[in-house]
Amino acid sequence: MDTENTPAAGYVQPEVDVPGLTRVLDGNYAGIRDLVRSNLVAYASVLEEAEELGFDAYRERVREIVVEMAATGQTGMGFPQEYGGGGDVGASIAAFETLAFGDLSVLVKVGVQFGLFGGAILQLGTERHHRAHLPDLITGRLMGCFAMTETGHGSDVQSLGTVARYDPGSQEFVLTTPDDEACKDYIGNAARHAELAVVFAQLEVGGKAEGVHAFVVRIRQDGEVVPGVRIEDDGRKMGLNGVDNGRIRFDGVRVKREALLNRFADVTAEGVYESPIENPGRRFFTMLGTLVQGRVSVAGAGVGAAKVALAIATKYAVRRRQFAAAPDTDEQLLLDYGLHQRRLLPLLARTYALHFAQDAVRSQLHDVFSGIRDDARARRLLESRAAGTKALATWHATRVVQECREACGGAGYLSVNRFAALKADSDIFTTFEGDNHVLLQLVAKGLLTHYASEFEDLDQLGTVRHVAGLAVEAVLEKTSAHKLLERVRDLLPGGDEWDREAGLLDPEYQLAMVRFREEHMLAGLARRLKRGMDEHEDPGAVFSRVQDHVIAVARAHVERLVLEAFTDQVRALPEGGNKEALRLLCDLFALSAIEADRAWFMEHGRLTVQRSKAISREVNDLCRKVRPLAVDLVDAWGIPDEMLRAPDLVG
């Protein structure tokens, strides 16, 4: 027996109840997820058609599928029932997450039509817009686009160049693209199918700039581009070529006063600007905050794409043999190699962790948008968590798809095995709905704002020092027993047995480690920012100089939230094989995360050399324990076999 790749004596392998685990993963949305799975199977041919059809024909096929899926009720779950929707925001996200198992052009077309275009009308408009547009939008009879991004501005929405001036004489807004940089660009649905656009533009009323607002603008009538609008096709892209992205220019296009989406601001017939939110900055961010559903959706899509890649690579690894361990023996399965386990199984654990983190974000979104828990603080927490989860989930997807492609060797490079499409189509997830680095800066700024408000005055150096001390001491208090054991470990010989007794698999130890990292990094960032302010430096320059620390703080914060979500889920399960299996995965996720950042923990006195080595040994042991469960764990995701589309890899 290969003892190096076998769990220690006395270990009892848990049995995974695959249908039961699927029920846990599907949660309250098993019905809508199963509907999506059925639709994916019904339209499975699109995976081949993406390669076989011509450019234009593939776009038309994707449109047909989206409209036909809409007829099943799958895509309208988030809209009010009185307009033909399902009235369940959480269900709409769950449906989108599951749709990511299939063709990603279909997924993104659904996201543009129902999430971005429809979501903007629902969240930024009022009853007059809902009555006029939602019924046809929900069925797909009315196609639209979300025209925010410009050639010159994407993340910096406040600096958009498109202008909408109010003409009180005609009671119309006049939309103008002043230069090439202000063209609406990369806009999904714009090149071929959109009849309407939700256009974000700088509102000017009576010569005064009122900031960015959204307008419903007709860009086509009966399939023909309307006068005053110019549309160019962005052409072929790296992926997602079933989505018709385009560039839009407005040459004095006039729309009625009622075209302004006026939930947060309006203009009277006489040309008086009115808003219940007096502060322009708060008004702008309140408006953008209502569009958070897109980020939550993309995060879930990233996790879904990662699941498909891991399912293919895992199933391949228990079929493919390579090299015999000894003469006169069979060649070994790939997944029996420790290195292959190390490549795939921590990613499997992290995918489960992000699944449960996504559950938490989806629940927050549902509570806020359903009015269950809708206040300023709840919205801020949602926006921050959605931004951070989107960043980590989509980076994870990119990493997983690449690692899984490599783990499948040359066969993984064949288009028939889906990795080519997964790589090309999912790569943009790290960019749209917010560049990941920008999103993490938003997370960190939110943390600093909370940091300041908790202790009233960030400008007092003494307060900053006090805060840092409090934050560190609070976490040290939780880990003091483990720290003491580390000191003992430094003096005494020992090995795996001692380290297990020291609590590496204790969830409280794991949580304390990531909480310490977050608190310490946040305190350090605050001190660095304070130092620059004390020296009267430009705040923007100070922030730019510490951006590496900003990103590190945000990553640490979100990773802590992910671990907490996973730990909470494991604790909530009844005793049994599924709980034991998820406990193994949670331990593997936590210790892999600590191991990946071990240099930081060692630099800051939280890991000794011996403890660091013990964590690596424990990760290896956890991989050995997860290995026999791996196929059951990927099967529990409920990915239809037709979506794996990898005959050379999974049979």
C-alpha positions in Angstrom: 0.0 0.0 0.0 1.2 3.5 -0.8 1.2 5.0 2.7 2.2 8.4 1.4 -1.1 8.7 -0.4 -3.3 6.9 2.1 -5.0 8.5 5.1 -3.6 7.7 8.5 -4.7 4.5 10.3 -7.9 4.8 12.2 -9.5 7.2 9.8 -13.1 6.2 8.8 -14.0 7.5 5.4 -17.4 9.3 5.3 -20.1 8.2 2.8 -21.5 11.0 0.7 -25.2 11.0 0.1 -25.1 12.6 -3.4 -28.8 13.4 -3.8 -28.9 14.7 -0.2 -25.9 16.9 -0.7 -27.5 18.3 -3.9 -30.5 19.2 -1.9 -28.2 21.1 0.5 -26.5 22.9 -2.3 -29.7 23.7 -4.1 -31.2 25.1 -0.9 -34.6 26.7 -1.1 -34.3 27.0 -4.9 -34.3 23.3 -6.0 -37.4 23.8 -8.2 -36.0 26.7 -10.2 -32.6 25.1 -10.5 -34.2 21.9 -11.8 -36.2 23.9 -14.3 -32.9 25.5 -15.6 -31.3 22.1 -15.7 -34.1 20.8 -17.9 -33.8 23.8 -20.2 -30.0 23.3 -20.4 -30.6 19.7 -21.6 -33.3 20.8 -24.0 -30.9 23.3 -25.6 -27.7 21.3 -25.2 -27.1 21.4 -29.0 -26.0 25.1 -28.6 -22.7 23.9 -27.3 -21.9 22.4 -30.7 -23.7 25.1 -32.6 -21.4 27.7 -31.1 -18.6 26.1 -33.2 -20.6 25.0 -36.2 -22.8 28.0 -37.0 -21.5 31.1 -38.6 -21.0 34.3 -36.6 -24.4 35.9 -37.4 -26.3 32.6 -37.2 -24.9 31.8 -33.8 -26.0 35.2 -32.5 -29.5 34.5 -33.8 -29.6 31.1 -32.3 -28.6 32.5 -28.9 -31.4 35.0 -29.1 -33.9 32.3 -30.0 -32.9 30.2 -27.0 -33.1 33.2 -24.6 -36.7 34.0 -25.8 -37.8 30.4 -25.6 -36.3 30.0 -22.1 -38.2 33.2 -21.1 -41.4 31.4 -22.0 -40.7 28.8 -19.3 -40.6 31.5 -16.6 -36.9 30.8 -15.9 -35.6 34.3 -16.7 -38.4 36.4 -15.2 -38.3 35.2 -11.6 -37.0 38.5 -10.2 -39.7 40.8 -11.6 -43.0 41.6 -9.9 -45.8 39.2 -10.4 -48.2 41.9 -11.6 -46.1 42.3 -14.8 -45.7 38.6 -15.4 -42.6 37.8 -13.3 -42.1 35.4 -10.4 -41.6 38.0 -7.6 -38.6 36.2 -6.1 -35.2 38.0 -6.4 -33.3 35.1 -4.8 -34.8 32.6 -7.3 -33.7 34.8 -10.2 -30.1 34.6 -8.9 -30.2 30.9 -8.3 -31.5 30.4 -11.9 -28.6 32.5 -13.3 -26.1 30.5 -11.2 -27.4 27.3 -12.6 -27.5 28.6 -16.2 -23.7 29.0 -16.0 -23.4 25.2 -16.4 -24.3 25.7 -20.1 -23.3 28.0 -23.0 -22.1 31.2 -21.5 -23.3 33.4 -24.5 -26.8 32.3 -23.5 -26.0 33.1 -19.9 -24.7 36.6 -20.7 -27.5 37.4 -23.1 -29.9 36.5 -20.3 -27.9 38.7 -17.9 -28.0 41.7 -20.3 -31.7 41.4 -21.2 -33.2 40.6 -17.8 -30.5 41.6 -15.3 -29.0 44.8 -16.7 -31.7 46.2 -19.0 -34.7 44.9 -17.1 -33.1 45.4 -13.7 -32.3 49.1 -14.5 -35.9 49.8 -15.5 -37.2 47.9 -12.5 -34.9 49.5 -9.9 -34.4 53.0 -11.3 -37.8 53.6 -12.9 -41.2 54.1 -11.5 -44.6 52.7 -12.2 -45.0 54.4 -15.6 -41.8 52.7 -16.8 -42.8 49.4 -15.3 -46.2 49.4 -17.0 -44.8 50.5 -20.3 -41.8 48.1 -20.6 -41.8 45.2 -18.1 -44.5 42.9 -19.6 -42.9 42.7 -23.0 -39.3 42.8 -21.6 -40.0 39.8 -19.4 -41.3 37.7 -22.4 -38.4 38.7 -24.6 -40.7 40.4 -27.1 -38.9 43.7 -26.3 -35.1 43.4 -26.3 -32.9 46.1 -24.8 -29.4 47.0 -23.7 -27.7 48.7 -20.8 -25.6 51.6 -22.1 -23.3 52.7 -19.3 -19.7 51.9 -20.3 -18.0 54.3 -22.7 -14.9 54.0 -24.8 -13.2 56.4 -22.5 -14.8 55.5 -19.1 -15.8 52.2 -17.6 -15.2 52.0 -13.9 -15.4 55.8 -13.4 -19.1 56.1 -14.0 -19.2 59.7 -12.6 -17.0 60.9 -15.4 -19.1 59.6 -18.3 -19.2 61.9 -21.3 -22.7 61.4 -22.8 -24.8 64.5 -22.2 -28.6 64.8 -21.7 -29.8 68.4 -21.7 -33.3 69.3 -20.8 -35.2 71.4 -23.3 -38.2 73.0 -21.4 -39.7 74.3 -24.7 -40.4 70.8 -26.0 -40.3 69.1 -22.6 -37.6 66.7 -24.0 -34.1 65.6 -23.2 -31.5 65.9 -25.9 -28.9 63.2 -25.8 -25.5 63.9 -27.4 -22.2 62.1 -27.7 -19.7 64.9 -27.7 -16.6 63.0 -28.8 -15.3 59.5 -29.6 -14.4 58.8 -26.0 -18.1 59.3 -25.0 -19.4 56.6 -27.4 -21.2 53.8 -25.5 -19.0 50.8 -26.1 -19.0 47.0 -25.6 -22.7 47.2 -25.0 -24.4 43.7 -25.1 -27.5 43.4 -27.3 -26.6 46.7 -29.0 -25.2 45.5 -32.3 -28.2 43.6 -33.5 -31.2 43.0 -31.2 -31.8 45.9 -28.8 -34.9 48.1 -29.5 -34.4 50.2 -26.4 -31.4 51.2 -24.3 -31.1 52.4 -20.8 -28.6 55.2 -21.3 -26.5 56.7 -18.5 -25.7 60.3 -19.2 -24.7 63.6 -17.6 -28.0 65.5 -16.9 -28.0 69.2 -17.5 -31.0 71.3 -16.5 -31.1 75.0 -17.0 -27.3 75.0 -17.6 -26.6 73.2 -14.3 -24.9 69.8 -14.2 -26.9 67.4 -12.0 -24.7 64.3 -12.4 -25.3 60.9 -14.1 -28.9 59.8 -14.6 -30.5 57.0 -16.6 -32.9 57.4 -19.6 -34.9 55.0 -21.7 -34.0 55.7 -25.3 -35.3 54.0 -28.4 -32.4 53.0 -30.7 -34.3 50.8 -33.2 -37.8 50.7 -34.6 -38.9 47.5 -36.3 -35.3 46.3 -36.5 -34.0 49.5 -38.1 -31.7 52.0 -36.3 -33.6 55.2 -35.6 -32.5 58.7 -36.9 -29.9 60.3 -34.7 -28.5 57.0 -33.4 -25.4 55.4 -34.9 -24.5 51.8 -34.0 -21.3 49.9 -34.9 -20.7 46.2 -34.3 -17.8 45.5 -32.0 -17.2 42.4 -34.1 -15.6 39.2 -32.9 -14.3 39.0 -29.4 -12.1 36.6 -27.5 -15.3 34.7 -26.5 -19.0 35.1 -26.0 -19.5 35.6 -29.7 -23.2 34.7 -29.3 -23.7 38.1 -27.7 -23.9 41.1 -30.1 -21.8 43.8 -28.5 -21.8 47.2 -30.1 -20.9 50.9 -30.0 -23.6 53.6 -29.8 -23.4 57.3 -30.7 -26.2 59.8 -30.1 -26.5 62.9 -32.4 -29.0 65.1 -30.7 -31.5 62.3 -30.0 -34.7 63.6 -28.4 -36.7 61.7 -25.8 -39.7 62.7 -23.8 -39.3 64.1 -20.3 -40.9 60.8 -19.0 -38.0 58.8 -20.4 -35.9 59.8 -17.3 -35.9 56.9 -14.9 -37.1 58.9 -12.0 -37.1 56.8 -8.8 -34.4 59.0 -7.3 -34.7 62.3 -9.2 -37.1 64.0 -11.6 -37.3 67.1 -13.8 -40.6 69.0 -13.9 -42.2 70.2 -17.1 -40.9 73.7 -16.3 -37.4 72.5 -15.9 -37.0 72.2 -12.2 -34.7 69.4 -10.9 -36.1 67.6 -7.9 -34.7 64.8 -5.7 -35.6 63.3 -2.3 -31.8 62.8 -1.8 -30.2 66.2 -1.6 -26.5 65.2 -1.5 -25.4 64.6 -5.2 -22.8 62.0 -4.2 -25.2 60.0 -2.0 -27.8 60.2 -4.8 -25.3 58.8 -7.3 -24.2 56.0 -5.1 -27.7 55.2 -4.1 -28.6 54.8 -7.8 -25.6 52.6 -8.5 -26.4 50.5 -5.4 -29.7 49.4 -6.8 -27.8 47.7 -9.7 -25.8 45.4 -7.4 -27.8 42.4 -8.6 -25.4 42.2 -11.6 -22.4 41.7 -9.5 -24.1 39.0 -7.4 -25.1 37.3 -10.7 -21.6 37.3 -12.1 -20.1 36.0 -8.9 -22.5 33.0 -9.1 -21.7 32.5 -12.8 -18.0 32.4 -12.0 -18.6 29.7 -9.4 -20.8 27.8 -11.9 -18.1 27.9 -14.6 -15.5 26.6 -12.1 -17.8 23.7 -11.2 -18.0 22.6 -14.8 -14.3 22.7 -15.2 -13.6 20.8 -12.0 -16.3 18.2 -12.8 -14.6 17.4 -16.1 -11.1 17.4 -14.7 -12.0 15.3 -11.7 -13.8 12.7 -13.7 -10.9 12.5 -16.1 -8.5 12.1 -13.3 -10.3 8.9 -12.1 -10.2 7.4 -15.6 -6.8 8.4 -17.0 -3.8 6.3 -16.0 -0.2 7.2 -16.3 3.0 5.5 -15.1 3.2 2.3 -13.0 4.2 2.7 -9.4 6.2 -0.5 -9.6 7.0 -3.2 -12.1 4.2 -5.6 -12.9 1.6 -3.3 -11.6 -1.1 -1.3 -13.3 -0.5 2.3 -14.2 -1.8 4.7 -11.5 -4.8 6.9 -11.9 -4.0 10.6 -12.1 -6.0 11.4 -8.9 -4.0 8.9 -6.9 -0.9 11.1 -7.4 -0.4 13.5 -4.5 0.6 16.3 -6.9 -2.6 15.9 -8.9 -4.6 15.9 -5.6 -2.8 19.1 -4.7 -3.7 20.7 -8.0 -7.4 19.9 -8.0 -8.7 19.2 -4.5 -8.0 22.5 -2.8 -9.7 24.1 -5.8 -12.7 21.8 -5.2 -12.7 22.9 -1.6 -12.5 26.6 -2.5 -15.4 26.1 -5.0 -17.6 24.7 -2.3 -16.6 27.6 0.0 -17.5 30.2 -2.6 -20.8 28.4 -3.3 -21.8 28.9 0.4 -20.4 32.5 0.3 -22.6 33.1 -2.7 -25.6 31.7 -0.8 -25.0 34.3 1.9 -24.8 37.2 -0.7 -27.9 36.0 -2.5 -29.8 35.9 0.8 -28.7 39.4 1.6 -29.8 40.6 -1.8 -33.1 38.9 -1.5 -33.7 40.5 1.9 -32.8 44.0 0.8 -34.7 43.9 -2.6 -37.7 42.2 -1.1 -37.9 44.8 1.7 -37.3 42.2 4.5 -34.2 44.1 5.6 -33.9 47.2 3.6 -32.0 50.1 5.2 -28.9 52.1 4.5 -26.6 49.8 6.5 -28.0 46.6 5.0 -27.5 48.1 1.5 -23.9 49.1 2.3 -23.1 45.7 3.6 -24.7 44.1 0.5 -22.8 46.3 -1.9 -19.5 45.6 -0.2 -20.0 41.8 0.1 -21.3 41.6 -3.5 -18.2 43.5 -4.8 -15.7 41.3 -2.9 -17.4 38.0 -3.6 -17.6 38.9 -7.3 -13.9 39.6 -7.4 -12.8 36.4 -5.6 -15.3 34.1 -7.4 -14.4 35.3 -10.9 -10.6 35.2 -10.3 -11.2 31.7 -8.9 -13.0 30.7 -12.1 -10.2 31.9 -14.3 -7.7 30.0 -12.2 -9.7 26.8 -12.1 -10.4 26.7 -15.8 -6.7 27.1 -16.5 -5.6 24.5 -14.0 -8.2 22.0 -15.1 -7.3 22.4 -18.7 -3.7 21.7 -17.9 -4.7 18.8 -15.7 -6.4 17.2 -18.7 -3.3 17.4 -20.9 -3.6 17.5 -24.7 -7.2 16.2 -24.6 -8.2 19.3 -22.6 -7.0 21.5 -25.5 -9.6 20.0 -27.9 -12.6 22.2 -28.5 -15.0 19.3 -28.1 -14.0 19.1 -24.4 -15.4 22.5 -23.5 -12.2 24.0 -22.0 -11.6 26.2 -25.0 -15.0 27.8 -24.7 -14.9 28.0 -20.9 -11.6 29.8 -21.1 -12.6 32.2 -23.8 -16.1 32.9 -22.5 -15.5 33.2 -18.7 -12.3 35.3 -18.9 -14.3 38.5 -19.2 -16.0 37.8 -15.8 -13.1 39.4 -14.1 -13.8 42.7 -15.9 -17.5 43.2 -16.5 -19.8 44.3 -13.7 -16.7 46.0 -12.3 -13.0 45.4 -12.7 -11.9 43.2 -9.8 -9.2 45.4 -8.6 -11.5 48.4 -8.6 -14.1 46.4 -6.7 -11.7 45.4 -4.0 -10.7 49.0 -3.5 -14.4 49.7 -2.9 -14.5 47.0 -0.3 -11.4 48.4 1.4 -12.8 51.9 1.4 -16.0 50.6 3.0 -13.9 48.9 5.7 -12.1 52.1 6.4 -15.3 54.1 6.6 -16.7 51.6 9.1 -13.3 51.7 10.9 -13.6 55.5 11.2 -17.2 55.6 12.3 -16.7 52.9 14.9 -14.1 55.0 16.7 -15.4 58.4 15.7 -12.2 60.2 14.6 -9.7 58.6 12.3 -7.7 61.8 12.3 -6.5 61.4 15.8 -3.3 59.4 15.9 -4.0 58.2 19.3 -7.3 56.8 18.3 -5.8 55.0 15.4 -3.2 53.4 17.7 -5.9 52.5 20.1 -8.0 51.0 17.4 -5.1 48.9 16.2 -4.4 47.7 19.7 -8.1 46.8 20.3 -8.4 44.9 17.0 -5.2 43.0 17.5 -5.9 42.2 21.1 -9.4 41.0 20.4 -8.1 38.4 18.0 -5.0 37.5 20.1 -7.4 36.8 23.0 -9.1 34.1 20.8 -5.8 32.5 19.8 -3.8 32.9 22.9 -4.1 29.2 23.8 -2.8 28.2 20.4 0.0 30.7 20.6 1.1 29.2 23.9 1.1 25.7 22.4 3.2 27.1 19.6 5.8 28.2 22.1 5.7 24.7 23.6 6.1 23.2 20.2 9.2 25.2 19.6 10.8 23.6 22.6 9.6 20.0 22.2 10.0 17.4 19.5 6.9 16.2 17.8 5.1 15.7 14.6 1.7 15.3 13.1 0.2 13.9 16.3 1.2 17.0 18.3 0.0 19.4 15.6 -3.4 17.8 15.4 -3.7 18.2 19.2 -2.7 21.8 18.8 -5.9 22.5 16.9 -5.1 23.0 13.2 -8.5 21.4 12.5 -10.3 23.5 15.1 -12.7 25.9 13.2 -12.1 28.5 15.9 -8.4 28.4 15.3 -8.9 28.7 11.5 -11.3 31.6 11.9 -9.1 33.3 14.4 -6.2 33.2 12.0 -8.0 34.9 9.1 -9.7 37.4 11.5 -6.3 38.3 12.9 -4.9 38.8 9.3 -7.8 41.1 8.4 -7.7 43.2 11.5 -3.9 43.6 11.4 -3.9 44.5 7.8 -6.7 47.0 8.3 -5.0 48.7 11.2 -1.7 48.8 9.2 -3.5 50.4 6.2 -5.1 53.0 8.5 -1.7 53.9 10.0 -0.2 54.3 6.5 -3.0 56.5 5.4 -2.8 58.6 8.5 0.9 59.1 8.1 0.4 60.6 4.7 -2.4 62.9 5.9 -0.3 64.1 8.8 2.3 65.1 6.3 -0.4 67.1 4.4 0.0 65.0 1.2 -2.6 64.8 -1.4 -5.2 62.2 -0.3 -5.3 60.7 -3.8 -1.5 60.3 -3.9 -1.5 58.7 -0.5 -4.2 56.2 -1.4 -2.4 55.4 -4.7 0.8 54.7 -2.8 -0.8 52.1 -0.5 -3.0 50.4 -3.1 -1.2 47.1 -2.7 -2.2 47.2 1.0 -5.7 48.2 0.0 -6.1 45.1 -2.2 -4.6 42.9 0.5 -7.0 44.1 3.1 -10.0 43.6 0.9 -8.9 40.1 -0.1 -8.4 39.2 3.6 -11.8 40.6 4.5 -13.6 38.7 1.8 -11.7 35.5 2.4 -12.7 35.7 6.1 -16.4 36.1 5.0 -16.1 33.1 2.8 -14.6 30.9 5.5 -17.3 32.1 8.0 -20.1 31.2 5.5 -18.6 27.7 4.9 -18.1 27.1 8.6 -21.7 28.2 9.4 -23.0 25.8 6.8 -21.1 22.9 8.1 -22.3 23.6 11.7 -25.9 23.8 10.5 -25.9 20.3 9.0 -27.2 17.3 10.9 -24.6 14.7 11.8 -23.7 12.2 9.0 -21.5 11.5 6.1 -22.3 14.8 4.2 -21.4 16.9 7.3 -18.1 15.0 7.7 -17.3 15.4 4.0 -18.0 19.1 4.1 -16.0 19.4 7.2 -13.0 17.9 5.4 -13.5 20.4 2.5 -13.9 23.3 4.9 -10.6 22.3 6.7 -8.9 22.0 3.3 -10.1 25.4 2.2 -9.1 27.1 5.5 -5.6 25.5 5.8 -4.9 25.9 2.0 -5.7 29.6 2.4 -3.4 30.0 5.4 -0.7 28.0 3.7 -0.9 30.2 0.6 -0.3 33.3 2.7 2.1 31.6 5.2 4.8 34.2 4.6 2.5 36.9 5.9 1.5 34.9 9.0 5.2 34.0 9.7 6.3 37.7 9.3 3.6 38.7 11.8 4.3 36.1 14.4 1.3 33.9 13.8 3.1 30.9 12.5 6.3 29.2 13.5 8.3 27.3 11.0 7.2 24.1 12.6 3.5 25.0 12.5 3.9 26.1 8.9 5.3 22.7 8.0 2.5 21.0 10.0 -0.1 22.9 8.0 1.3 21.6 4.7 1.3 18.1 6.0 -2.3 18.5 7.1 -3.3 19.8 3.7 -1.7 16.8 2.1 -3.5 14.5 4.5 -6.8 16.3 3.8 -6.3 15.8 0.1 -5.8 12.1 0.6 -9.1 12.0 2.6 -11.0 14.0 0.0 -9.7 12.0 -3.0 -12.1 9.0 -2.6 -15.0 11.4 -2.3 -14.1 13.7 -5.2 -16.4 12.3 -7.8 -19.4 12.3 -5.5 -18.6 15.9 -4.5 -18.6 17.1 -8.1 -21.7 15.0 -8.9 -23.5 16.7 -6.1 -23.4 20.0 -8.0 -26.1 18.5 -10.3 -24.4 19.5 -13.6 -26.3 17.7 -16.4 -24.1 15.2 -18.2 -24.9 17.0 -21.5 -23.2 20.1 -20.2 -19.9 18.4 -19.6 -19.6 17.7 -23.3 -16.2 16.0 -22.9 -16.4 12.5 -24.4 -12.6 12.3 -24.6 -12.3 13.1 -20.9 -15.3 11.8 -19.0 -16.6 9.1 -21.4 
